[in-house]
Structure formats: C-alpha cells, structure tokens
Amino acid sequence: MKNILILNVMFLCTTAYAQTPAECDSYFQSAASEFNVPASVLEAIGYIETHWIQDVAGGTRGVMGLRNDSRFSYNLDSAANLIGKPVDTLLDNPYQNIRGAAAYLSDLRDQANRDSTVVTSADLTSWWVVIAKYSGIPQPGIAMDFAYHTLEELQTGVNNNGIKIPKETIDLSRFPDTVK
C-alpha cells in the first residue's frame, strides 16, 4: 500500500480546555526535553495523527494518536505505564498525552539502539525505525510508509491553522522507492 489514509482534520489542538497551538508547542518542547527526544519528531507525529487535536472522531483520542487497539497496538497502555499515569489521564489531558508519547518514543529509541540501530537526535532521519514502530501498524511496509510521511512533513515544514513546524534536514532518499 503506497499511501496511508491520514485523517485530515483542519482544527487546532482542542479539548474542553481549548489549548492553542502555542500551548501545544510548549507541551511538545517540555516533553521532548524531559525524555530526550526531538520536539520536531513529536510535533510531526502529532500533526500526522490528529493535527494536534485531543479528541478526534473515529476512535483516536489524544494529540499523539495513542491507542489500545488489537489491530494496531497497545501503545496507550505502554505510554501511561512509562509516565506513571492512568490511561484516562492521557486521554483527557493533552500535556500528559504528549508526555506519554515522548516517553514511549524514548523507550522505542532505547530498544532500537540496543538492537544495534543508531538513532540520534542529530540525525532525524534515523528516527524512521522508531516512528514506524510507534505507529503500531503490523505490516512493516505500511509502518515504514507512516514513518516516511511523518519525516516528509518535517522536511517540508508545516504552517497550517496556527500550527508551525519548521523545516528540518531529512534524507528521504534512505527510504526504498516502494515507499515514496
């Protein structure tokens, strides 16, 4: 499958608390610093998953698209455990949702690095392995496609409805032609 169906919702990071993109950005920065993951990777995943919306129609809840789903993964449980918060807190609180995702990405990075993959903050393209795993998509090719499109957002940057993600240097040529 060459393309991932991406829910294209054109709203801001919204919940009962009505977080603005600036507030979401501060959440991304704080969680990135706490768990030593690139803020831009968090921002891009949140943008691909939900356009920074806390509650999205169709079952995904939380800015970062964490879920407990037998078709994809139980990354919501993992994220909640990693930050010591109940699942409901991650579902209801955008900051805790982003923190949980950052902790989960950090854990996936550490696992990848133990398996001799080198994932560093200096080389954002190296995060593709972690992003693919984060997606929870069981088919490797489709998970890689998710990672490709996430990194493509970083390469082109985002300026949409108040959401701004700066362009980053990403080497998409490292992906197989079947993904592009």
N, C-alpha and C positions, 0 to 999 in steps of 0.2 A: 504494500500500500504506500503510495508515494506522498500523500498528504494526510495530515492529521486534521480531523474535524475540530476546529477551535471555536469555542463559544465566543462570538463577537458581541460583547455587551458594551455599550458605549456610556457607561455611568462612571461615577467616581467611587472611591473606597467608601461604601455606605453601609451603615448598620443603624440601629436605634441611636447610636452615638453620633452619626453623621461625620465621620472622620474625613478630613480634607486630604488631598494628595500630599500636602506639606506635612501633615501629621503622619500619614503612612510612610513618607520618606524618612521621617525621624525614627519611626519604628524599625525600618529596614537598616538604617545606619547603626542603631543601638544593638540590634540582634546580630548584625554582621560583626561588630566589634566584640561582643560577648562570646561568640562562638567561632571567631576567626575564619569567617567565610566572606567572599567578596559581596559587598552590598549589591553590586550590579547584577550578580547571579540571582540573588534573592528577588530583586526588583523585576528582572526579566521573567523568572518563573511565575511570580505573582501576576504579571501582566498577561502572560500566555494562558495561565489557568483561569483567571477571573477578572482581568482588568482592574485589579485591586479592590474588588467588591467582596465584602464579608459574606453576604448571603446571595447566592446565585440560584436561579431556577434550575431544576434538573438534578438536584441532589448534592452538588458540591457545596460545601459550606466552609467558609474561611477564606481569607485573602489568598492563601497559598495552595488551595485545592487539595488539602489533606483529606484523606477519606479512609473509611473502613469498608472495604468492598471486596467481595470474593472474586470479582472479575479483574481487579487491579491489585490492590494491596491493602494492608492494614497499617499504612504509614501514620495515620492519625493516632492510633494507639502507641506506636513507637515514639512519635514526637512528644506526646503527653508524658510518657514514662521518662523520657530523657530530660524533661524540664521539671518533673515532679508536680505536674498539674493534672487535674481531672480533665477528661476528654471534653466535657461540657464547657469548660473554661476556654479551651482552644476554639470551640465552635462559636462562642459568644463574644470573645474578646480579640479584636484584630491584632493587638500587640502580642498577646500570648500565642496566637496562631502563627505569626511571623517568627517569634522566638522558637516555637516548636519546630518549624520548618528549618530554621537555621541550625538548631541542634541536630536534627535528623541529617541534614546535608553534611554537617561536620562529622557525624558518625559514619556516613557513607564514604566520605573522603578518607577517613582513617582506615576503614576496611579496604578501600581500593589501594591505598598506599602500602598496606600490609601484604597485598597480593602482587606487589612489585609494579603497580601502575604509579606513575608520578603525577600527582595532582597538586598544583601550586597556585597560590593567589596571583603570582607574577605571570602565569600563562593561563588566561581564562579559557582558552580552547581546551586545555587539559581537563576541564570540568565536565566535558561531554559524558564521560563514563558515569560520573556521579549524577548528573542531570537525568540521564537515561534510566538509571536505577531508581532515582527519586520518583519518576513518573509512575512506577508500578506496572507499567504495561508489560504483559508477559511475553509478547512477541519481540525478540531482540531488534528486528529491523524497524518496527514501528516505534519502539522505545528510542532507537537511535534517531529516527525522524523527529521525535519530540525534542530531543537534545539539539539537533541541527536547527530547528526553527526557533528554539529558545536563544541559541547563540547568534542566530541571524538577526533577531531583534536587538541584541547587543551591538552587533556590527553596524546596523543601520541607525540605531538610536530610536527613541520614541518621544514624540511630543504630541500628546493626544488628550484632550479634555483635562488639561492641568497636570497630567502625568508626564514627567520628563525623565527619561533615562538617557544619559549621554552615550554617544558613540564610543565603542571600545575597539581595540585592535584584536580581531578574531581571524584565525586562519581556517576558513571553511573548506579549503582545498584538502584538509586532512580527512574529510569525510568521503566515503565511497560515492561514486557518481550515481548509484542507485538511490541514494538518499536525497540528493539535490533536486 
